[in-house]
Amino acid sequence: MTRSMTGQGQARQNGPNGLLSVEIRTVNNRGLKIVSRVSETLACFEPQVEAVLRSHVHRGSVQLKVRLDRSDSGSAYSINSQQLLSYCRQLEQVRSEFDGSLAPLDLARIAQFPGVLNEADDEGKQDEGVWKAVEDVLCEAIENLNRMRDEEGSAMQEALLQDLAVIETHLASIAARRPDVVSAYRDRLESKVDTYLAEKGLVVAQVEILREIQLFADRSDISEEVTRLDAHRKAFEKHLKASGANGRKLDFVIQEMGRETNTIGSKASDSQISADVVEIKCALERMRELIQNIE
């Protein structure tokens, strides 16, 4: 099954700890890059979260958000009274040195100082029940993500198969035309030579003409390139229909297809083959754009 690298998935769950939500967005990338934003309350689970994500997403740039909105915000934090008093005493001492000309202390602002507000349940963050809830929501979001990526990948696979059929058609046309190229060259060469010799009253041995025809046949022989291009086409179709992340393999194969096509175009001195080569190149270009987004 072909899978796109572009997609998004979300999942939410209300539980005793509050509303747990996971959002995943992916776009194409050469490798796997994960940028995660996890709520401070769940920060201890970040390695496990990324490990689960890596087991399901193998390529692409991933933006992950894991958020926990507590149902009772008042119980989420506790005040470190000693730290708060220490800040207040130090600030009052500074105030006194300025003869009280400074503004009165603002407890709301002091509460934002480091160490004043602490998580109310640090130990509970490691609870297996909390991780189980996070894992369930994460897996649901990944499932929704992959469903979207599979739908887009299916459409991409259909388009790629259509272009492969176009390549197969024009490749068969090239293979059928190939033997006629030398015959057409021989006819043109003999016609020109006979006309020239008749005008000049000269005679040339037939062996010389045959030698020239043989040299042309060697230079323009594309049988190996046609065979290799057809083999690459079959390999591309095989990887396209295979399971797993095959985007890199498809990229390598299509590069080889492009090289063989260019060689056929440069070696075959025939207008019909050149027209077929142009159509194959157009199909390859469409395919190359699509596979940049295949996982």
C-alpha positions in Angstrom: 0.0 0.0 0.0 1.4 3.4 -1.1 1.3 5.9 1.7 1.7 9.7 1.4 3.9 11.7 3.7 1.3 14.4 4.0 -1.5 14.2 6.4 -2.9 15.1 9.8 -4.6 13.3 12.7 -6.2 14.3 15.9 -7.7 12.5 18.9 -9.1 13.6 22.3 -10.1 11.9 25.5 -11.8 13.1 28.7 -10.4 11.4 31.8 -10.0 11.9 35.5 -6.9 14.1 34.9 -8.6 16.3 32.4 -8.9 16.7 28.6 -6.0 14.9 26.8 -5.5 15.9 23.2 -3.0 14.8 20.5 -2.5 16.5 17.2 -0.1 15.3 14.5 0.7 17.0 11.2 3.2 15.5 8.6 4.7 16.9 5.4 7.3 15.4 3.0 10.9 15.3 4.0 14.0 13.3 2.9 14.3 11.6 6.3 12.2 11.5 9.6 12.2 14.7 11.6 10.0 15.0 14.6 9.2 18.3 16.4 7.2 17.7 19.5 5.4 20.0 21.9 4.3 18.2 25.0 2.6 19.7 28.1 4.9 20.1 31.0 2.7 17.8 33.0 3.4 15.0 30.5 7.0 15.9 29.7 8.3 12.7 31.4 6.5 10.7 28.7 8.0 12.5 25.7 10.6 9.7 24.9 7.9 7.1 25.0 5.6 9.3 22.8 8.3 9.7 20.2 9.1 6.0 20.2 5.5 5.1 19.5 5.4 7.7 16.7 8.6 6.4 15.1 7.2 2.9 15.0 4.3 4.1 12.8 5.8 7.0 10.8 9.0 6.2 9.0 9.7 9.3 6.8 8.6 12.9 6.7 8.6 16.0 8.8 6.3 15.6 11.8 4.8 18.2 14.1 3.4 16.6 17.3 1.4 18.3 20.0 0.3 16.5 23.2 -1.7 18.6 25.6 -3.4 18.0 28.9 -6.0 20.5 30.1 -6.8 19.7 33.7 -10.4 19.7 34.7 -9.6 21.3 38.1 -6.8 23.9 37.5 -6.8 24.7 41.2 -5.4 21.3 42.1 -2.8 21.3 39.4 -0.2 23.3 41.3 1.0 24.0 44.9 2.7 27.1 46.2 6.2 26.8 47.7 5.7 29.1 50.7 9.3 29.2 51.7 10.5 30.2 48.3 7.8 32.8 48.0 8.7 34.4 51.4 12.3 34.4 50.4 11.6 36.3 47.3 9.4 38.8 49.2 12.0 39.4 52.0 14.7 40.1 49.4 12.5 42.4 47.4 11.4 44.3 50.5 15.1 44.7 51.4 15.7 46.2 48.0 12.7 48.4 48.4 13.8 49.7 51.7 17.2 50.8 50.3 15.2 53.1 47.9 13.3 54.6 50.8 10.1 52.9 49.7 10.0 54.8 46.5 9.5 51.6 44.5 6.1 50.2 43.8 4.6 47.7 46.3 5.2 44.0 45.8 2.9 42.2 43.4 2.4 38.7 44.6 0.9 37.6 41.2 4.1 38.5 39.5 6.3 37.0 42.2 4.4 33.7 41.9 5.7 33.4 38.4 9.3 33.4 39.7 11.2 30.0 39.4 10.3 27.5 42.2 7.2 29.3 43.5 4.6 27.2 41.7 5.2 23.4 41.7 3.2 20.6 40.1 0.8 19.3 42.8 1.3 15.7 41.9 4.8 15.1 40.6 4.7 11.4 41.5 1.5 10.9 39.7 3.0 11.9 36.4 4.8 8.6 36.2 1.7 6.6 36.9 1.1 3.8 34.4 -2.5 4.8 34.1 -1.6 8.2 32.9 0.8 6.7 30.3 -1.9 4.3 29.2 -4.3 7.1 28.5 -1.6 9.1 26.6 -0.7 6.0 24.5 -4.4 5.3 23.7 -5.0 8.8 22.5 -1.7 8.9 20.6 -2.4 5.7 18.8 -5.9 6.9 17.8 -4.4 10.1 16.4 -1.8 8.0 14.5 -4.5 5.8 13.1 -6.5 8.9 11.9 -3.2 10.3 10.4 -2.4 7.1 8.6 -6.0 6.8 7.3 -5.6 10.2 5.6 -2.2 9.4 4.3 -3.4 6.0 2.9 -6.3 7.7 1.1 -3.9 10.2 -0.6 -1.4 7.4 -1.2 -4.0 5.3 -3.0 -4.8 8.2 -5.3 -1.1 8.7 -6.0 -0.6 5.0 -6.7 -3.4 5.0 -9.3 -1.8 8.0 -11.0 1.6 6.4 -11.0 0.2 3.2 -12.5 -1.4 5.1 -15.3 1.9 6.8 -16.1 3.6 3.4 -16.0 1.1 2.2 -18.6 2.0 5.2 -20.7 5.7 4.3 -20.5 4.9 0.6 -21.3 3.0 1.7 -24.4 5.6 4.0 -25.8 8.4 1.5 -24.9 6.7 -1.2 -26.9 6.4 1.3 -29.8 10.2 2.0 -29.6 10.9 -1.7 -29.5 8.8 -2.3 -32.6 10.3 0.6 -34.4 13.9 -0.2 -33.6 14.6 -2.8 -36.4 13.2 -0.4 -39.0 15.7 2.4 -38.1 18.7 0.7 -39.7 16.6 -0.3 -42.7 15.4 3.3 -43.2 19.0 4.5 -42.9 20.2 2.0 -45.4 17.6 3.0 -47.9 18.4 6.7 -47.5 22.1 6.1 -47.7 21.9 3.9 -50.9 19.6 6.4 -52.5 22.0 9.3 -51.9 25.0 7.3 -52.9 23.4 6.1 -56.1 22.3 9.6 -57.1 25.8 11.0 -56.4 27.6 8.3 -58.2 25.3 8.6 -61.2 26.0 12.3 -61.4 29.8 11.9 -61.1 30.1 8.7 -63.1 31.8 6.9 -60.3 31.5 3.4 -58.9 31.8 2.4 -55.2 32.1 -1.1 -53.9 29.0 -2.4 -52.1 31.1 -3.4 -49.2 31.9 0.2 -48.4 28.2 1.0 -48.1 27.6 -2.1 -45.9 30.4 -1.1 -43.6 28.9 2.4 -43.1 25.5 0.8 -42.4 27.1 -1.5 -39.9 28.8 1.4 -38.1 25.5 3.2 -37.9 23.7 0.1 -36.6 26.3 -0.2 -33.8 26.0 3.5 -32.8 22.2 3.5 -32.8 21.6 0.1 -31.2 19.2 0.7 -28.3 18.3 -2.9 -27.6 20.1 -3.0 -24.2 18.6 0.3 -23.1 15.1 -0.8 -24.0 15.5 -4.0 -22.1 16.9 -2.2 -19.0 14.2 0.4 -19.1 11.5 -2.2 -19.2 13.2 -4.0 -16.3 13.2 -0.8 -14.3 9.5 -0.2 -15.1 8.6 -3.6 -13.7 10.8 -3.0 -10.6 9.1 0.3 -10.0 5.6 -1.3 -10.2 6.8 -4.0 -7.8 8.0 -1.5 -5.2 5.0 0.6 -5.7 2.6 -2.2 -4.7 4.8 -3.6 -1.9 4.1 -2.9 1.7 6.3 -0.7 3.8 8.1 2.6 3.2 9.4 2.3 -0.3 9.6 6.0 -1.3 13.4 6.0 -1.4 13.5 2.9 -3.6 11.1 4.4 -6.0 13.2 7.5 -6.2 16.3 5.5 -7.0 14.5 3.4 -9.7 13.0 6.4 -11.4 16.5 8.0 -11.7 17.7 4.9 -13.5 14.6 5.0 -15.8 15.5 8.6 -16.6 19.1 7.7 -17.6 18.0 4.9 -19.9 15.4 7.1 -21.5 18.0 9.8 -22.2 20.4 7.3 -23.7 17.7 6.0 -26.0 16.8 9.5 -27.2 20.5 10.4 -27.9 21.3 7.1 -29.7 18.2 6.6 -31.9 18.3 8.9 -34.9 14.6 8.5 -35.6 11.7 11.0 -35.4 9.1 8.4 -34.2 11.4 7.1 -31.5 12.2 10.7 -30.4 8.5 11.4 -30.1 8.0 8.3 -27.9 11.0 9.3 -25.8 9.4 12.8 -25.2 6.2 11.1 -24.0 8.2 8.8 -21.7 10.0 11.8 -20.2 6.8 13.6 -19.6 5.4 10.6 -17.7 8.6 10.3 -15.7 8.5 13.9 -14.7 4.9 13.5 -13.4 6.0 10.4 -11.5 9.0 12.1 -10.1 6.9 14.9 -8.6 4.5 12.4 -7.0 7.1 10.1 -5.4 8.6 13.1 -3.6 5.6 12.8 -1.3 5.6 9.0 -0.9 6.8 7.6 2.5 
